[in-house]
Amino acid sequence: MTRPAPVDPRETVSEQALIASILAGQRDNFHLLIRPYEQQLYRTAFALVKNEAEAEDVVQDAVLKAYRKLASFRGDAKFSTWLIAITLNEARGRLRKESRATIDSLDAQREENGDYTPAALTDWREIPLAALERQEIRTLIQQAVAELPETYREIITLRDVEELSVSETAALLGISVALVKVRLHRARMMLQRMLVPHLKLVNKISPKRRGFGRLSWL
């Protein structure tokens, strides 16, 4: 089983204090605890359900469940990772219930054994930052991610949007690190195929290549 990424004690002191106060009866502090992660949870939910109203409902349900389960948070992983896990489960449940998406059935063992031929992948950092800063390009990326199968939307959202580590992503999805890497590669290839016709036009904007940290499409 993949171990959660280590937590920096300096990052969790205030959260631990808030959690302790909430469990001690100061329930209003829960809003302070959740507030820094609201947009992150919304992005995660929206990437899966692809609908603003439903994403809001997913986040509300996830936050309520987090409140009810707060005593079970052990602190051996980041609080934000724990929240994202709950949000993912809520979004998946909504998709299954409403039959709005076909959940891929991937042969994990075959993928982990490397029974695939990875195609050449253009490094995301080779795309000019100026192009990604354009609203139309951000919209194209958002639309392309929405068209990915659920399995790959999850991977792209966790790794390239929320910037979780490979080990954190593996732990959240209950899969191996190797499988995370395989699915991430495939998801990026799918996006590249969808976006290349549009990005070729904007690649001429700047002769220099500028890097960027993540897909800032929300």
C-alpha positions as CSV (number, residue, x, y, z in Angstrom):
1,M,0.0,0.0,0.0
2,T,1.3,3.4,-0.9
3,R,2.2,5.5,2.1
4,P,0.9,9.1,2.5
5,A,3.4,11.8,1.8
6,P,5.0,13.1,5.0
7,V,3.4,16.2,6.5
8,D,5.5,19.2,7.5
9,P,4.6,19.9,11.2
10,R,5.0,23.6,10.6
11,E,2.1,23.6,8.1
12,T,-0.3,21.8,10.4
13,V,0.0,23.5,13.7
14,S,-2.8,26.0,13.2
15,E,-5.0,23.3,11.5
16,Q,-4.4,20.9,14.4
17,A,-5.4,23.6,16.8
18,L,-8.5,24.4,14.9
19,I,-9.5,20.7,14.6
20,A,-8.9,20.3,18.4
21,S,-11.1,23.3,19.1
22,I,-13.9,22.1,16.8
23,L,-13.9,18.6,18.4
24,A,-14.0,20.4,21.8
25,G,-17.2,22.1,20.9
26,Q,-16.3,25.3,19.1
27,R,-18.1,24.3,15.9
28,D,-17.9,27.8,14.3
29,N,-14.2,27.2,13.8
30,F,-15.0,24.7,11.1
31,H,-15.6,27.5,8.7
32,L,-12.1,28.8,9.3
33,L,-10.7,25.3,8.8
34,I,-12.4,24.8,5.5
35,R,-12.1,28.2,4.0
36,P,-8.6,27.9,2.5
37,Y,-9.6,24.8,0.6
38,E,-12.9,25.8,-0.9
39,Q,-11.7,26.7,-4.3
40,Q,-9.5,23.6,-4.5
41,L,-12.4,21.4,-3.6
42,Y,-14.6,23.1,-6.2
43,R,-12.0,22.7,-8.9
44,T,-11.7,19.0,-8.1
45,A,-15.5,18.5,-8.1
46,F,-16.0,20.5,-11.3
47,A,-13.4,18.6,-13.2
48,L,-15.3,15.4,-12.6
49,V,-19.0,16.4,-12.8
50,K,-18.5,19.2,-15.4
51,N,-21.3,21.3,-14.1
52,E,-21.1,24.3,-11.9
53,A,-24.3,23.7,-9.9
54,E,-23.5,20.1,-9.4
55,A,-19.9,20.8,-8.4
56,E,-21.2,23.2,-5.7
57,D,-23.5,20.5,-4.4
58,V,-20.7,18.0,-4.4
59,V,-18.5,20.4,-2.4
60,Q,-21.3,21.1,0.1
61,D,-21.9,17.3,0.6
62,A,-18.2,16.7,0.9
63,V,-17.7,19.5,3.5
64,L,-20.7,18.2,5.5
65,K,-19.2,14.7,5.5
66,A,-15.8,16.1,6.5
67,Y,-17.4,17.8,9.4
68,R,-19.1,14.6,10.6
69,K,-15.9,12.6,10.1
70,L,-13.5,15.2,11.5
71,A,-12.8,13.1,14.6
72,S,-11.5,10.3,12.3
73,F,-8.8,12.5,10.7
74,R,-5.6,11.2,12.1
75,G,-3.2,13.8,10.7
76,D,-0.9,11.2,9.0
77,A,-1.6,13.0,5.7
78,K,-2.3,16.6,4.7
79,F,-5.7,17.8,5.7
80,S,-6.2,19.1,2.2
81,T,-5.5,15.6,0.8
82,W,-8.1,14.2,3.1
83,L,-10.6,16.7,2.0
84,I,-9.9,16.0,-1.7
85,A,-10.4,12.3,-1.1
86,I,-13.9,12.9,0.3
87,T,-14.7,15.3,-2.5
88,L,-13.6,12.7,-5.1
89,N,-15.8,10.0,-3.5
90,E,-18.8,12.4,-3.5
91,A,-18.2,13.3,-7.2
92,R,-17.8,9.7,-8.2
93,G,-21.0,8.8,-6.3
94,R,-22.9,11.5,-8.1
95,L,-21.7,10.4,-11.5
96,R,-22.7,6.8,-10.8
97,K,-26.1,7.7,-9.4
98,E,-27.0,9.9,-12.3
99,S,-25.4,7.7,-14.9
100,R,-23.8,10.8,-16.5
101,A,-20.5,9.2,-17.2
102,T,-19.1,5.9,-18.3
103,I,-16.5,4.8,-15.9
104,D,-13.5,3.3,-17.6
105,S,-12.5,-0.2,-16.8
106,L,-8.7,-0.3,-17.2
107,D,-6.7,-3.5,-16.8
108,A,-4.4,-2.2,-14.0
109,Q,-2.2,-5.2,-14.0
110,R,-1.6,-4.9,-17.8
111,E,-0.8,-1.2,-17.5
112,E,1.6,-1.7,-14.6
113,N,3.4,-4.4,-16.5
114,G,4.1,-1.8,-19.1
115,D,2.1,-3.4,-21.9
116,Y,1.8,-0.2,-23.8
117,T,3.8,1.9,-26.1
118,P,4.2,5.5,-24.8
119,A,4.0,8.0,-27.6
120,A,6.2,11.1,-27.8
121,L,4.9,13.7,-25.3
122,T,5.6,17.4,-25.7
123,D,6.6,18.8,-22.3
124,W,3.8,21.1,-21.0
125,R,6.5,23.6,-20.1
126,E,7.2,24.1,-23.8
127,I,3.9,25.9,-24.2
128,P,4.4,29.6,-24.0
129,L,3.0,31.1,-20.7
130,A,1.6,34.0,-22.7
131,A,-0.6,31.6,-24.6
132,L,-2.0,30.0,-21.5
133,E,-2.7,33.4,-20.0
134,R,-5.2,34.0,-22.7
135,Q,-8.8,33.3,-21.7
136,E,-9.5,31.5,-24.9
137,I,-6.7,29.0,-24.3
138,R,-7.7,28.4,-20.7
139,T,-11.2,27.7,-22.0
140,L,-9.9,25.3,-24.5
141,I,-7.9,23.4,-21.8
142,Q,-11.0,23.3,-19.6
143,Q,-13.1,21.9,-22.4
144,A,-10.5,19.4,-23.3
145,V,-10.1,18.1,-19.7
146,A,-13.9,17.8,-19.5
147,E,-13.9,15.5,-22.5
148,L,-11.5,13.1,-20.9
149,P,-12.8,9.8,-19.5
150,E,-13.3,10.1,-15.7
151,T,-10.2,8.1,-14.9
152,Y,-8.0,10.5,-16.7
153,R,-9.8,13.6,-15.5
154,E,-9.0,12.5,-12.0
155,I,-5.3,12.1,-12.7
156,I,-5.0,15.4,-14.6
157,T,-6.9,17.3,-11.8
158,L,-4.9,15.9,-9.0
159,R,-1.4,16.0,-10.6
160,D,-1.5,19.0,-13.0
161,V,-4.2,21.2,-11.5
162,E,-3.9,20.6,-7.7
163,E,-0.2,19.7,-8.0
164,L,-0.4,16.7,-5.7
165,S,2.6,14.4,-5.6
166,V,2.6,11.1,-7.4
167,S,2.5,9.3,-4.0
168,E,-0.4,11.5,-2.8
169,T,-2.3,10.8,-6.0
170,A,-1.7,7.1,-5.8
171,A,-2.9,7.0,-2.2
172,L,-6.1,9.0,-3.0
173,L,-7.1,6.9,-5.9
174,G,-6.0,3.6,-4.3
175,I,-3.7,2.6,-7.2
176,S,0.1,2.2,-7.5
177,V,2.6,4.9,-8.2
178,A,3.4,3.1,-11.5
179,L,-0.2,3.2,-12.6
180,V,-0.5,6.9,-11.7
181,K,2.4,7.6,-14.1
182,V,0.9,5.5,-16.9
183,R,-2.5,7.1,-16.6
184,L,-1.0,10.6,-16.3
185,H,1.0,10.0,-19.5
186,R,-2.0,8.8,-21.3
187,A,-4.2,11.7,-20.1
188,R,-1.6,14.3,-21.2
189,M,-1.3,12.6,-24.6
190,M,-5.1,12.8,-25.0
191,L,-5.0,16.5,-24.1
192,Q,-2.1,17.1,-26.4
193,R,-4.0,15.6,-29.3
194,M,-7.0,17.7,-28.6
195,L,-5.1,21.0,-28.1
196,V,-2.2,20.8,-30.6
197,P,-4.3,22.2,-33.5
198,H,-5.1,25.3,-31.4
199,L,-1.7,25.6,-29.6
200,K,0.2,25.5,-32.9
201,L,-1.3,28.9,-33.7
202,V,-0.3,30.5,-30.4
203,N,3.2,29.0,-30.2
204,K,4.3,31.6,-32.7
205,I,3.6,34.4,-30.2
206,S,6.9,34.2,-28.5
207,P,10.3,32.8,-29.6
208,K,11.2,32.0,-26.0
209,R,9.8,29.1,-24.0
210,R,8.6,30.0,-20.6
211,G,7.6,27.4,-18.0
212,F,4.6,27.3,-15.8
213,G,3.7,25.3,-12.7
214,R,0.3,23.9,-13.5
215,L,-2.8,24.0,-15.7
216,S,-4.5,27.3,-14.5
217,W,-7.7,26.8,-16.3
218,L,-10.1,27.4,-13.4
